[in-house]
Amino acid sequence: MSLHLEPRLQPSKVMAYLSPVIAISLTLFVGVLLFTALGKSPAAAFHAFFIKPIDNWYGFGELLIKASPLALIALGLSVGFRANIWNIGAEGQLIVGAIAAGGVALALHETAAWWVLPLMFIAGALGGMLWAAIPAWLRTRFNANEILVSLMLVYVANLLLSWLIHGPWRDPDGYGFPQSLVFSDAAMLPILLAGTRTHAGVLITLVALVVAYVFFRWSLMAFKMNVTGLAPRAAAYAGFNQKRMIWIGLLTGGTAAGLAGTSEIAGPIGQLLIPVSPGYGFSAIIVAFVGRLNPIGIFLASLLMALLYLGGEAGQMQLSLPSSVSSVFQGLLLFFLLATDVLINYRLRWS
Amino acid sequence: MGLDAIVLILVATVAASVPLILAALGELVVEKSGVLNLGVEGMMAVGAIVAFAVAVETQQLSLAALAGALAGALMSLIFAFITLTLMANQVATGLALTLFGTGLSAFLGLKYTSVALDGAKAMTIPILSDIPVLGKLLFSYNGFVYFAVLVFLAISWFLYRSRAGLVLRAIGESPSSAHALGASVIKVRYLAVLFGGAMAGLAGAYLSTAYTPLWAEGMIAGRGWIALALVVFATWRPARVLIGALLFGGVTIAQFHVQGIGIEIPAQFLSMLPYLATILVLVVISRDAGLIRLNAPASLGQPFHKQGH
């Protein structure tokens, strides 16, 4: 008698929705084991991680400003992921978006006009797009692997930002700290919810959610990209333009990441410094998968992941746990999800 | 520049290339069996912190290296189970392994940040190490370096001169044919992935106990990804992995010497060099799509199930 996997005749729709739930439960279970092993009470840890951060209005606002960039980037990435185009350099595209938008903010530091902020968002979107255009061009023109190229560019982007804030863009009155001037009010997003730090950047994410929903549901391009991801040979036979998909897949992710980077510096941060992101570009990959590459799923997954970030910070303060514990949980969650996904196409059988 | 200076640069180049040699050769064997494990960076990070912790606690450097390799293998076991037994997407699982490994290493390494360690010393070989120039160039390294050379020879022999290596390559080209001929595809792939994990762990151990030697979050600094690019650059051949790794070691060392000879370039731009070089070699080698198609294992990245799917 042993357990083995038997192919299903048709993929299970139920399992496709149940698998993230199982994965989350398993991650929580491992969390309980881990906290017990570390000698902390699981109940106290659970409370510190998942309840305490959002049991007040301010905390709820913090949840939104963390979920917003995660959801926005994940939506952009999911376009490419559906067609097996692996942009894993969103973190770099976020940084370059922030650099471009920050450059506008610094250049117009003395200008108190309404159009400064829209200009920053245009620059940020173009910056992220440009950084994603490099792997897209190298892939379509030279066949270079977009996974490796987009990832290498994360390091390059980080070093570029580091040079700017150590050199030409360093705040002369900043006591030598590597950071730019604090932006003028005209370059800052207005607060949306009084009593929180929730800024208007959240609205961009909401618009992106609707746009992505419509795009995936009704556009022919999204259909073609789905086919390419699920059955590459059928797509090639049907004559779908592969290169155009690569461009669309990568540029959408880059634009979303650039907008997210702009929202971060024009929102909670208010200047250029390192880091501009606590790894949102990488966590968004997990959000996209846990959300089943589907806008509604991504919305829910981004809230969960934002809670993990907040919980990590709270756990650091209340239980003296290192904040890296949340990236351990993020990794575990993705492992469990990928593992339970086997049940979509296979069933467990004793024989 | 005198002869001594040139020898010093070459020795430093070798030292910088060792982690790439170890990790890329390990990944080469994995990919030859048809599996793509993008988790090298994460396995290196965990190997680095585990080896460093063992070195600090026991002062036994060989035990530390062993522990690093073991930690890398354990990490790769997670990957093997999810992709080979549960047939999940290898790209996504490899990414998960890197994210998890990076987080786990930071978590484990908290109490070892800014702890000092006496790193691995060069092994002096009587007579040989005393030969002028050559002694310094060839026989002035720590154990990891000689071990990397051994691994290179062993893998070159294994892949192209042994029956088991032939089976492994056959599985990478066509798992269903190999299965029909009686090879156990999943078992061989498990072993290949575990070997790749151990090599990545050892590469991490080298960085934290010999090369730097210290532990810092993010110290792998993309070397795992560069190792993955090296395998493509080498068109899946061990000798070219060795040459490629030495070239990259040279690029890494060059950034320290450019400033030394008085060229005014901000440090950040010099630090970009290895990453830009990686992109450049990928472009140069991938430009010829036929070359890649001819050399890449045909089943690379595709899951295998006995009953077919």
Interface residues (C-beta under 8 A of the other chain):
Chain A: L5 E6 P7 W86 I88 L138 F142 N143 A144 N145 I147 L148 V149 L151 M152 L153 Y155 V156 L159 L160 S162 W163 H166 G167 F282 I285 I286 F289 P322 S324 V325 S326 S327 V328 Q330 G331 L332 L334 F335 L338 A339 D341 V342 N345 Y346
Chain B: L38 I78 F81 I82 L86 M87 A88 N89 V91 A92 T93 L95 A96 L97 L99 F100 G101 T102 G103 L104 A106 F107 L110 E217 A221 G222 W225 L228 A229 V232 P266 Q268 F269 S271 M272 Y275 L276 T278 I279 L282 V283 S286 R287 A289 I292 H305 Q307 H309
